[in-house]
Amino acid sequence: ARERSKRDNLSSRKIWSRRSSILPEFVDCFVQIYNGKTFVRCKITEGKVGHKFGEFASARKRKPSRTHIGPGIKGKR
C-alpha cells in the first residue's frame, strides 16, 4: 500500500530540469517533462533508467520535409 501511494504521488510529477537523471523509483510512472514551452507527458520504463529526462522531450521544432513545400525560387524563373 505504501508503494502504491508513492507511485500515485510520482505519476503526476512535473519535471522542469531536463538534465536530471531518471531514477529506478520513477519506473512505471507518467511524468510531465518541460521542453521550454509546454509539458510533454512521458511514461518511464526500465530502459530509460540512467538516462536524462530531456532525452525524451524534444525541445526543437520539426522541419517539414522538402516534398510538402512547393517549388523554390529555381522553379519560378
C-alpha positions as CSV (number, residue, x, y, z in Angstrom):
1,A,0.0,0.0,0.0
2,R,2.9,2.3,0.8
3,E,4.5,1.7,-2.6
4,R,1.2,2.4,-4.4
5,S,0.8,5.8,-2.7
6,K,4.4,6.6,-3.6
7,R,3.7,5.7,-7.2
8,D,0.5,7.8,-7.3
9,N,2.4,10.7,-6.0
10,L,5.1,10.4,-8.7
11,S,2.6,9.8,-11.5
12,S,1.6,13.5,-11.6
13,R,5.1,14.8,-11.3
14,K,6.2,17.8,-13.4
15,I,9.9,17.9,-14.3
16,W,11.5,21.3,-15.2
17,S,15.1,20.1,-15.0
18,R,15.8,18.3,-18.3
19,R,19.4,17.4,-17.1
20,S,18.2,15.4,-14.1
21,S,18.8,11.6,-14.3
22,I,15.9,9.1,-14.2
23,L,16.0,7.0,-11.1
24,P,14.5,3.5,-10.6
25,E,11.8,4.8,-8.4
26,F,10.2,6.6,-11.5
27,V,9.6,3.2,-13.3
28,D,6.0,2.7,-14.5
29,C,5.1,6.3,-13.7
30,F,4.0,9.0,-16.0
31,V,5.9,12.3,-15.7
32,Q,5.5,15.6,-17.5
33,I,8.8,17.0,-18.8
34,Y,9.1,20.7,-19.7
35,N,10.5,21.2,-23.2
36,G,10.9,25.0,-22.9
37,K,7.3,25.8,-24.0
38,T,4.9,23.1,-22.8
39,F,5.0,19.9,-20.8
40,V,5.4,16.6,-22.6
41,R,3.8,13.5,-21.0
42,C,6.1,10.5,-20.9
43,K,5.9,7.0,-19.3
44,I,9.1,5.9,-17.6
45,T,10.2,2.3,-18.3
46,E,13.1,0.3,-17.1
47,G,15.1,1.0,-20.2
48,K,15.0,4.7,-19.5
49,V,16.6,4.5,-16.1
50,G,20.0,6.2,-16.1
51,H,19.2,8.5,-19.0
52,K,18.3,12.2,-18.7
53,F,14.7,13.4,-18.7
54,G,15.5,15.8,-21.6
55,E,16.3,13.0,-24.0
56,F,12.6,12.1,-24.1
57,A,11.1,15.5,-24.6
58,S,12.3,17.2,-27.7
59,A,12.9,21.0,-27.4
60,R,13.2,21.6,-31.1
61,K,10.5,22.0,-33.8
62,R,10.4,19.5,-36.6
63,K,11.1,20.9,-40.0
64,P,8.6,19.9,-42.7
65,S,10.0,17.6,-45.3
66,R,11.0,19.2,-48.6
67,T,8.4,17.2,-50.6
68,H,5.5,19.1,-49.0
69,I,6.9,22.5,-49.8
70,G,6.3,23.9,-53.3
71,P,9.0,24.7,-55.8
72,G,11.7,27.1,-54.7
73,I,13.0,30.2,-56.5
74,K,14.6,28.0,-59.2
75,G,11.2,26.7,-60.3
76,K,9.7,30.2,-60.8
77,R,12.3,31.5,-63.3
